[in-house]
Amino acid sequence: MDALISITGMLVCLFGLVRVIVAYSGTTRSAAPDPDRVKRIIESAPPIQAPLINDSLAPSPEGRRVRAQEAAPGKEDQKDHEAPC
């Protein structure tokens, strides 16, 4: 009787292992990117405009400081709750 219970337990565990492997393979397959869809998305994306690229890249740390000073709000842009510079 003990042997029958042990064999049944092993078969149930084996069946569970097979089900887990099948379920895992199904989830990993569905999460893989579709190459055709990725290609369509890349081709349909608008091109990056050159001024946006050039404005985001400063040639040197000094150029970045100049851009930061230009972007700093002036007195006319200050809000009432901000302290004056």
Number of C-alpha atoms within 10 A of each C-alpha: 5 7 8 9 10 11 11 12 12 12 12 12 12 12 11 12 12 12 12 12 10 11 11 11 11 11 10 9 9 9 8 8 9 9 9 8 10 11 10 10 11 10 10 9 8 8 8 8 8 8 8 9 10 10 10 10 10 14 10 9 9 10 12 14 12 13 14 11 11 10 9 11 12 11 9 6 8 13 10 7 6 7 7 9 7
